[in-house]
Amino acid sequence: MQCPVGAVQFRVSDPNVESSVTTSNMNQIPLQDEVLVLGGGVAGCAASIALARKGRVVTLIEREPTPRHKVCGEFLSGEALEDLHVLGIDVASLGAVPIDYVRLAAARRAAQAPLPFSAASLTRKALDTALVAEAIAAGVRVERGRSVQALARTSHNKWQATLDDGTTREAPTVFLATGKHDLRGHTRPEDPQRWVAYKMYFRLAPGQAAELARASELMLYPGGYGGIQPVEGGIANLCCVVQQRHLARVGYRWENFLAKMQQDCPHLAMRLSGAEPLLAKPIAVTHIPYGYIRRTSEDGLYCVGDQAAVIPSFTGDGISIALHTARCAVAAHHAAEPAPLFQAKLRSALLAQMRLAEFAADGLNNSVSRAVLPLCLRVWPGVMRVTARLTRVAQHTAVAPHAVSS
Ligand SMILES: Cc1cc2nc3c(=O)[nH]c(=O)nc-3n(C[C@H](O)[C@H](O)[C@H](O)COP(=O)(O)OP(=O)(O)OC[C@H]3O[C@@H](n4cnc5c(N)ncnc54)[C@H](O)[C@@H]3O)c2cc1C
């Protein structure tokens, strides 16, 4: 554990956990936190851990009192697994299910191909819980159950976050990691397609669970796509996206949408036959600006995770990008690279993969592609391998100051 400065114990909002920022010299404690991290999901926790390990005094503010289910396919790509390992997260010990295959199903066809990298799946609740615990162990002061309402520049060149209880936190540097949720004054553009995403857990019938086994299945239907894959605890995660105008046709009702997906994609109907839904209702989220990459930022404001870039969900690469952007932002901050420069460099590093992923996503939403893609996969499984490789954020696409000249 890295303890930058010595013996003061901060109590976090969750009474069961105690953080461990300590100092050997009380006079060295800054009156204001050195770095504020807003949002304690993948990107926020990853940035906090890395910052604390570099000796920074970090305060992480997360609005949820405890980790909860999030809308996510919960697929962990090879890059994500590598980054998590470096952060000290052992996904296998958390029960992650190895994923070896990807299966593509559209209309009445389905085909499979082996994944070109090792992958796994793990519920976000388990992953986020482990990340927060690791942040606390690294010495991060975690304030849970506090929502940031506003973030503004003060006259003395600091950032001031105003919390829902009216209190404020100030720091010269802020990492913005609020994921899908925008802060006023720091919003991302509209989502013109008006995507709606759902997640539901099922206990599949034993035969279907055995057939799903170690595969991630991608299902195509008019207006969107969905994925089903096993997660820990012997259950399966169905996560899907649909454009609002298609949802309108089924009266904006989950039951109707689920029935329509199964009608359009009999493979899903087969998977879900005899399945038991495990949540009272699905978790849903709207406003997903796929393809967005932040152009610039302001001094001292590093934007990471979904606040930096939003890759189409079918790639299963959002968590990897969240980890990658957090790692690169911490390296930039450590090298005193100004946030606007970092953000611009990050954008150019991510641009090619993002455009390719968008291009592929458009293809998935096209009726001709839906008809022929599983055939292509059957004839040439390499299609999936190539797509999977090209839409990945390669680890070497670093934007750390030492790796890319400005
Ligand atoms: C339908 C769908 C399926 C997906 N499937 C996958 C997949 O299979 N694999 C994959 O790698 N990626 C997937 N993604 C993408 C992935 O979920 C995100 O890219 C990733 O979670 C981004 O991490 P983050 O840390 O930016 O945001 P999050 O993990 O969402 O964390 C943001 C945190 O900020 C907190 N917060 C928000 N507002 C405030 C506030 N005002 N004050 C304080 N805290 C706040 C939230 O409570 C949250 O904990 C999917 C996305 C969607 C929409």
Ligand as a Chemical Component Dictionary entry (heavy atoms), coordinates in Angstrom:
data_LIG
# 
_chem_comp.id                   LIG 
_chem_comp.type                 NON-POLYMER 
_chem_comp.pdbx_formal_charge   0 
_chem_comp.three_letter_code    LIG 
# 
loop_
_chem_comp_atom.comp_id 
_chem_comp_atom.atom_id 
_chem_comp_atom.alt_atom_id 
_chem_comp_atom.type_symbol 
_chem_comp_atom.charge 
_chem_comp_atom.model_Cartn_x 
_chem_comp_atom.model_Cartn_y 
_chem_comp_atom.model_Cartn_z 
_chem_comp_atom.pdbx_ordinal 
LIG C1  C1  C 0 -25.689 -1.066 -23.304 1  
LIG C2  C2  C 0 -24.258 -0.988 -22.914 2  
LIG C3  C3  C 0 -23.505 -2.149 -22.866 3  
LIG C4  C4  C 0 -22.145 -2.089 -22.549 4  
LIG N1  N1  N 0 -21.439 -3.247 -22.504 5  
LIG C5  C5  C 0 -20.119 -3.200 -22.255 6  
LIG C6  C6  C 0 -19.359 -4.403 -22.178 7  
LIG O1  O1  O 0 -19.881 -5.518 -22.299 8  
LIG N2  N2  N 0 -18.019 -4.295 -21.972 9  
LIG C7  C7  C 0 -17.407 -3.084 -21.836 10 
LIG O2  O2  O 0 -16.185 -3.053 -21.715 11 
LIG N3  N3  N 0 -18.113 -1.934 -21.854 12 
LIG C8  C8  C 0 -19.446 -1.966 -22.040 13 
LIG N4  N4  N 0 -20.169 -0.815 -22.014 14 
LIG C9  C9  C 0 -19.498 0.461  -21.736 15 
LIG C10 C10 C 0 -19.121 0.613  -20.252 16 
LIG O3  O3  O 0 -20.226 0.300  -19.434 17 
LIG C11 C11 C 0 -18.687 2.051  -20.002 18 
LIG O4  O4  O 0 -17.880 2.500  -21.027 19 
LIG C12 C12 C 0 -17.919 2.163  -18.676 20 
LIG O5  O5  O 0 -18.738 1.806  -17.605 21 
LIG C13 C13 C 0 -17.428 3.579  -18.494 22 
LIG O6  O6  O 0 -16.829 3.701  -17.234 23 
LIG P1  P1  P 0 -16.915 5.091  -16.453 24 
LIG O7  O7  O 0 -16.078 4.927  -15.244 25 
LIG O8  O8  O 0 -16.691 6.210  -17.379 26 
LIG O9  O9  O 0 -18.460 5.193  -16.024 27 
LIG P2  P2  P 0 -19.245 4.359  -14.915 28 
LIG O10 O10 O 0 -18.642 3.046  -14.711 29 
LIG O11 O11 O 0 -20.672 4.451  -15.308 30 
LIG O12 O12 O 0 -19.008 5.180  -13.590 31 
LIG C14 C14 C 0 -19.458 6.492  -13.406 32 
LIG C15 C15 C 0 -19.695 6.689  -11.912 33 
LIG O13 O13 O 0 -19.943 8.048  -11.646 34 
LIG C16 C16 C 0 -20.967 8.143  -10.676 35 
LIG N5  N5  N 0 -21.604 9.450  -10.830 36 
LIG C17 C17 C 0 -22.387 9.879  -11.855 37 
LIG N6  N6  N 0 -22.761 11.133 -11.651 38 
LIG C18 C18 C 0 -22.218 11.526 -10.468 39 
LIG C19 C19 C 0 -22.263 12.739 -9.726  40 
LIG N7  N7  N 0 -22.957 13.798 -10.142 41 
LIG N8  N8  N 0 -21.583 12.805 -8.550  42 
LIG C20 C20 C 0 -20.865 11.720 -8.109  43 
LIG N9  N9  N 0 -20.813 10.553 -8.777  44 
LIG C21 C21 C 0 -21.469 10.453 -9.950  45 
LIG C22 C22 C 0 -21.893 6.989  -11.006 46 
LIG O14 O14 O 0 -22.705 6.611  -9.907  47 
LIG C23 C23 C 0 -20.903 5.921  -11.421 48 
LIG O15 O15 O 0 -20.527 5.075  -10.353 49 
LIG C24 C24 C 0 -21.537 -0.844 -22.293 50 
LIG C25 C25 C 0 -22.302 0.328  -22.321 51 
LIG C26 C26 C 0 -23.649 0.256  -22.618 52 
LIG C27 C27 C 0 -24.457 1.509  -22.655 53 
# 
loop_
_chem_comp_bond.comp_id 
_chem_comp_bond.atom_id_1 
_chem_comp_bond.atom_id_2 
_chem_comp_bond.value_order 
_chem_comp_bond.pdbx_ordinal 
LIG C1  C2  SING 1  
LIG C2  C3  SING 2  
LIG C2  C26 DOUB 3  
LIG C3  C4  DOUB 4  
LIG C4  N1  SING 5  
LIG C4  C24 SING 6  
LIG N1  C5  DOUB 7  
LIG C5  C6  SING 8  
LIG C5  C8  SING 9  
LIG C6  O1  DOUB 10 
LIG C6  N2  SING 11 
LIG N2  C7  SING 12 
LIG C7  O2  DOUB 13 
LIG C7  N3  SING 14 
LIG N3  C8  DOUB 15 
LIG C8  N4  SING 16 
LIG N4  C9  SING 17 
LIG N4  C24 SING 18 
LIG C9  C10 SING 19 
LIG C10 O3  SING 20 
LIG C10 C11 SING 21 
LIG C11 O4  SING 22 
LIG C11 C12 SING 23 
LIG C12 O5  SING 24 
LIG C12 C13 SING 25 
LIG C13 O6  SING 26 
LIG O6  P1  SING 27 
LIG P1  O7  DOUB 28 
LIG P1  O8  SING 29 
LIG P1  O9  SING 30 
LIG O9  P2  SING 31 
LIG P2  O10 DOUB 32 
LIG P2  O11 SING 33 
LIG P2  O12 SING 34 
LIG O12 C14 SING 35 
LIG C14 C15 SING 36 
LIG C15 O13 SING 37 
LIG C15 C23 SING 38 
LIG O13 C16 SING 39 
LIG C16 N5  SING 40 
LIG C16 C22 SING 41 
LIG N5  C17 SING 42 
LIG N5  C21 SING 43 
LIG C17 N6  DOUB 44 
LIG N6  C18 SING 45 
LIG C18 C19 SING 46 
LIG C18 C21 DOUB 47 
LIG C19 N7  SING 48 
LIG C19 N8  DOUB 49 
LIG N8  C20 SING 50 
LIG C20 N9  DOUB 51 
LIG N9  C21 SING 52 
LIG C22 O14 SING 53 
LIG C22 C23 SING 54 
LIG C23 O15 SING 55 
LIG C24 C25 DOUB 56 
LIG C25 C26 SING 57 
LIG C26 C27 SING 58 
# 
